[in-house]
Amino acid sequence: MTRTIRTFGALLSIAVTAVGILWWTTPTSYPFGAADRIKVSLTHLLEHDVTGPMTVAAGIVGLVVIFGPGPLVRAGAVAELLFFGVVLSDAGIMIVLAYGMAILGPVALLVVVVMAAARRKAFGLVGITALAVLVVADTITGFGALSLVGRYLGNVAGSFASFGGRLSWTLANAAACAVWAVITMKAFRTGEPPRWIRPESADKWGRIVTIGAAMCPLPYALYRLTWLTPWPTDSDITGPLSADTRLQGLLLAFAALAGAVLTIGLISRWGEVFPRWVPIFYGRPVPVRLPVIVGGTVAGICCLASPGLVIDSVMRGQPVALLLWPYPLWGALLAAAVLAYWLRHRSAPERFRVGPS
């Protein structure tokens, strides 16, 4: 284990110990428990006098094992990973991902269109003219498309502002879990690699798990698309949906569908070479680390959201929620798909380096 990783682990453990002491001794500082606004978590069932001592113990154990011998580091790293990945995790991390993609996705699409228009002057002139016509028509007819988008963005911004403090703990826990995930991988990376991780083997099982991972977000996409119909499938909806709520459903469905399409890229040609619709980089090799980091991050988010979802489904007696949000299966399949992609391409880094086409 490198000195940098040990330093990060030590600093993290010190911070975790301090936070645990704060929660244990100052109940008002505790962000979880019965009063927690995010109910899809294990910590929703735990109060400060339980989680506080556990967090202190996690910090102390982290300090002990980070400088210990190999077997101690491996056992301690797994324990820390389970603590941050199960006990302190919650589905709020998926809220950040879903709404982040719902906002940034259309922006990215607009950037792609603008960049494509810039490369072809005639196409660009047509696109700009069409956009201007739509804006003028929206203003004259009073359809309100621009104000609709403004209301939607305002609703999202207000929600994030309201949950900002709570979600900061979600993100902090995700960061701690990521550090211990790296430490765990480093600790176990010893010995002769098994046969199943060879590129020819990864090519076979990788296609199966990739297709499975791509199918996982589809039920959620269909669920949100029903918000565009007179029959929205949501038990919390009691009246007609407003236009901005329908737009929210459309964008969330778009984010889920985009995730499915990007997952298929792990076994497609355009997962190796940027396609023509990608501005600036099209025709150039895709750097191996890009899909690995992005896909691995989403897989980790799904795994972090899984314990809370399972617990909430059991507590509410609604196991069908696991079919709509199959985070446990999605996280495992996507992680395997990303691993297979990396195993197939790691032996030829020069071929996939970003550079002139």
C-alpha positions in Angstrom: 0.0 0.0 0.0 1.4 3.4 -1.0 2.3 6.1 1.4 -0.4 8.4 -0.1 -3.2 5.9 0.4 -2.1 5.3 4.0 -2.1 9.1 4.6 -5.6 9.4 3.2 -6.8 6.5 5.3 -5.3 7.9 8.4 -6.7 11.4 7.9 -10.1 9.9 7.1 -10.1 7.8 10.3 -9.2 10.8 12.4 -12.1 12.8 10.9 -14.5 9.8 11.4 -13.5 9.5 15.0 -14.1 13.2 15.6 -17.5 13.1 13.9 -18.4 10.0 15.9 -17.6 11.8 19.2 -19.6 14.8 18.1 -22.7 12.7 17.3 -22.3 10.7 20.5 -22.0 13.7 22.8 -24.2 16.2 21.0 -27.5 14.7 20.0 -28.6 17.8 18.1 -25.7 17.4 15.7 -26.8 13.9 14.6 -28.3 14.1 11.1 -30.0 10.6 11.0 -32.4 8.8 13.3 -36.2 8.9 13.4 -36.2 12.7 12.5 -34.2 12.1 9.3 -35.9 13.4 6.2 -34.4 10.6 4.1 -36.2 7.5 5.2 -34.6 5.0 2.8 -31.6 4.0 5.0 -30.5 1.9 7.9 -29.5 5.0 9.9 -33.2 6.1 9.9 -33.7 3.3 12.5 -30.6 4.2 14.6 -30.2 7.0 17.0 -27.1 8.9 18.0 -26.3 6.8 21.1 -25.9 3.8 18.7 -24.4 5.3 15.6 -22.1 7.6 17.5 -20.1 4.8 19.3 -20.1 2.7 16.1 -18.6 5.7 14.2 -16.0 6.2 16.9 -15.1 2.6 16.7 -14.8 2.7 12.9 -12.4 5.6 13.2 -10.2 3.9 15.7 -10.2 0.6 13.9 -9.3 2.5 10.7 -6.3 4.1 12.4 -5.1 0.7 13.7 -5.5 -1.3 10.6 -4.2 1.3 8.1 -0.6 0.9 9.4 -0.9 -2.8 10.3 0.3 -6.0 8.5 -1.3 -7.3 5.4 -3.9 -9.7 6.9 -5.0 -7.0 9.4 -5.4 -4.4 6.7 -7.5 -6.8 4.6 -9.8 -7.7 7.4 -10.1 -4.1 8.7 -10.6 -2.7 5.2 -13.5 -5.1 4.6 -15.1 -4.1 8.0 -14.7 -0.4 7.2 -16.2 -0.9 3.7 -19.2 -2.6 5.2 -19.7 0.1 7.8 -19.7 3.0 5.3 -21.3 1.0 2.5 -24.1 -0.5 4.5 -24.6 1.0 7.9 -24.2 4.7 7.0 -25.3 4.5 3.4 -28.7 5.7 2.1 -30.6 6.2 -1.1 -30.0 9.9 -1.1 -26.9 9.3 -3.2 -29.2 8.1 -6.0 -31.3 11.3 -5.7 -28.1 13.3 -6.4 -27.3 11.1 -9.4 -30.8 11.0 -10.9 -31.5 14.8 -10.7 -27.9 15.6 -11.6 -28.3 13.6 -14.9 -31.8 15.0 -15.4 -30.3 18.6 -15.4 -26.9 18.0 -17.0 -28.2 15.5 -19.7 -30.2 18.1 -21.7 -27.4 20.6 -21.3 -24.9 18.0 -22.7 -27.3 17.3 -25.6 -27.6 21.0 -26.3 -23.8 21.4 -26.3 -23.5 18.5 -28.7 -26.0 20.1 -31.1 -24.3 23.5 -30.9 -20.9 22.0 -31.5 -22.2 20.0 -34.4 -23.8 23.2 -35.8 -20.5 25.1 -35.4 -18.7 22.5 -37.6 -21.2 22.9 -40.4 -22.2 26.5 -41.0 -25.3 25.7 -43.0 -26.6 23.3 -40.4 -25.7 25.8 -37.7 -27.6 28.6 -39.4 -30.7 26.3 -39.7 -30.4 25.3 -36.1 -30.1 28.8 -34.8 -33.0 30.0 -36.9 -35.2 27.1 -35.7 -34.3 27.9 -32.1 -35.1 31.6 -32.6 -38.4 30.7 -34.2 -39.3 28.4 -31.3 -38.5 31.1 -28.8 -40.6 33.8 -30.6 -43.5 31.3 -31.1 -43.4 30.4 -27.5 -43.6 34.1 -26.5 -46.4 35.0 -28.9 -48.6 32.0 -28.2 -48.0 32.1 -24.5 -47.4 28.3 -24.4 -44.9 28.9 -21.7 -42.2 26.4 -22.5 -39.4 28.7 -21.2 -41.3 29.5 -18.0 -42.0 25.8 -17.6 -38.3 25.0 -17.7 -37.7 27.8 -15.3 -40.2 26.5 -12.9 -38.8 23.0 -13.1 -35.2 24.2 -12.5 -36.5 26.3 -9.6 -38.2 23.3 -8.0 -35.1 21.2 -8.3 -32.9 24.0 -6.9 -35.3 24.4 -4.0 -35.3 20.7 -3.2 -31.5 20.6 -3.2 -31.4 23.7 -1.0 -33.9 22.1 1.4 -32.0 18.8 1.5 -28.5 20.3 1.0 -27.3 19.8 4.6 -28.6 16.2 4.8 -27.2 15.3 1.3 -23.8 16.6 2.3 -23.6 13.8 4.8 -24.6 11.3 2.1 -21.8 12.6 -0.2 -19.3 12.6 2.7 -20.1 9.0 3.5 -19.8 8.1 -0.2 -16.4 9.7 -0.3 -15.3 7.7 2.8 -16.6 4.5 1.3 -14.7 5.2 -1.9 -11.4 5.6 0.0 -11.9 2.3 1.8 -12.9 0.7 -1.5 -9.5 1.7 -3.0 -7.7 0.5 0.2 -9.5 -2.8 0.0 -8.6 -3.4 -3.6 -5.0 -2.5 -3.0 -4.9 -4.8 0.0 -6.3 -7.8 -1.9 -4.3 -7.3 -5.1 -1.8 -10.1 -4.5 -0.9 -13.4 -6.0 -1.6 -15.0 -9.4 -4.7 -13.6 -11.1 -7.4 -16.3 -11.7 -8.3 -17.5 -15.2 -11.7 -15.8 -15.3 -10.2 -12.3 -15.5 -8.3 -13.1 -18.7 -9.4 -10.9 -21.6 -10.9 -13.8 -23.6 -12.9 -15.0 -20.6 -14.0 -11.4 -19.7 -15.3 -11.0 -23.3 -17.7 -13.8 -22.8 -19.2 -13.2 -19.4 -18.8 -9.4 -19.9 -21.4 -9.2 -22.7 -24.0 -11.1 -20.5 -23.6 -8.9 -17.5 -23.4 -5.7 -19.6 -26.8 -6.4 -21.3 -28.3 -7.3 -17.9 -27.0 -4.0 -16.4 -28.4 -2.0 -19.3 -31.8 -3.4 -18.7 -31.9 -2.5 -15.0 -32.8 1.2 -15.4 -35.5 0.5 -18.0 -38.4 -0.2 -15.4 -37.7 3.2 -13.8 -37.7 4.9 -17.2 -41.1 3.5 -18.0 -42.4 4.4 -14.6 -41.5 8.0 -15.1 -42.8 8.1 -18.6 -46.3 7.3 -17.3 -46.2 10.8 -15.8 -46.8 12.0 -19.4 -50.0 10.1 -19.5 -53.4 10.6 -17.7 -52.5 7.5 -15.6 -49.3 8.2 -13.7 -48.2 5.2 -11.7 -47.3 6.8 -8.4 -49.2 6.1 -5.2 -48.3 9.6 -3.8 -50.0 11.3 -6.7 -53.6 12.2 -5.9 -54.5 14.8 -8.5 -53.6 16.0 -12.0 -49.9 16.6 -12.6 -48.6 20.0 -13.3 -46.6 20.7 -16.5 -43.3 21.1 -14.6 -43.9 17.8 -12.8 -44.5 16.1 -16.2 -41.3 17.6 -17.4 -39.5 16.3 -14.4 -40.8 12.8 -15.2 -39.6 13.1 -18.8 -36.1 14.2 -17.9 -35.7 11.5 -15.2 -36.8 8.9 -17.8 -34.3 10.4 -20.3 -31.6 10.1 -17.7 -32.4 6.4 -17.1 -32.5 5.7 -20.8 -29.2 7.5 -21.3 -27.7 5.3 -18.6 -28.9 2.2 -20.4 -27.5 3.4 -23.7 -24.1 4.3 -22.2 -23.9 0.9 -20.6 -24.3 -0.8 -23.9 -21.3 1.3 -25.0 -19.1 -1.0 -22.9 -19.5 -3.8 -25.5 -20.0 -1.6 -28.5 -17.6 0.0 -31.0 -18.4 3.5 -29.8 -17.2 2.4 -26.4 -13.8 2.2 -28.0 -13.9 5.1 -30.5 -15.9 8.3 -30.0 -18.8 8.3 -32.5 -19.4 11.1 -35.0 -22.1 12.8 -32.8 -19.5 13.5 -30.1 -18.0 17.0 -30.8 -14.3 17.6 -30.8 -13.3 14.0 -29.9 -15.2 12.0 -32.6 -13.0 9.5 -34.3 -10.5 9.4 -31.5 -10.0 6.4 -29.2 -11.9 6.4 -25.9 -9.4 6.4 -23.0 -10.0 3.2 -21.0 -10.2 5.1 -17.7 -13.2 7.3 -18.8 -15.9 4.5 -18.9 -14.2 2.7 -16.0 -14.4 5.7 -13.7 -17.9 6.9 -14.8 -19.4 3.4 -14.9 -17.6 2.4 -11.6 -19.0 5.5 -9.9 -22.5 4.8 -11.0 -22.1 1.1 -9.9 -20.9 2.3 -6.5 -23.8 4.7 -6.1 -26.2 1.8 -6.9 -24.5 -0.3 -4.2 -24.7 2.5 -1.7 -28.4 3.0 -2.3 -29.1 -0.7 -2.1 -29.2 -1.4 1.7 -31.6 1.5 2.4 -33.9 0.4 -0.4 -34.0 -3.2 0.7 -34.6 -2.2 4.3 -37.3 0.3 3.4 -39.0 -2.2 1.1 -39.1 -4.8 3.9 -40.3 -2.4 6.5 -43.1 -1.1 4.3 -44.1 -4.6 3.0 -43.5 -3.5 -0.6 -40.9 -5.9 -2.1 -42.1 -4.9 -5.6 -40.1 -1.7 -5.2 -37.0 -3.8 -5.8 -38.3 -4.6 -9.3 -38.8 -0.9 -10.0 -35.5 0.2 -8.5 -33.3 -2.9 -8.8 -30.2 -1.2 -7.2 -28.7 -4.4 -5.7 -28.8 -6.2 -9.0 -27.9 -3.1 -11.1 -24.9 -2.2 -8.9 -23.5 -5.8 -9.1 -24.1 -6.2 -12.8 -22.8 -2.8 -13.7 -19.7 -3.3 -11.6 -19.1 -6.6 -13.3 -19.6 -5.0 -16.8 -17.1 -2.2 -16.0 -14.6 -4.8 -14.7 -15.0 -6.8 -17.9 -14.5 -3.7 -20.0 -11.3 -2.9 -18.1 -10.0 -6.5 -18.3 -10.5 -6.5 -22.1 -8.7 -3.3 -22.8 -6.1 -2.8 -20.1 -3.5 -4.8 -22.1 -3.5 -2.3 -25.0 -3.4 1.2 -23.4 -1.6 2.8 -26.4 -4.4 1.9 -28.7 -7.0 3.6 -26.6 -5.1 6.7 -25.6 -6.8 10.0 -26.6 -4.9 11.7 -29.4 -5.1 12.9 -32.9 -7.3 10.7 -35.2 
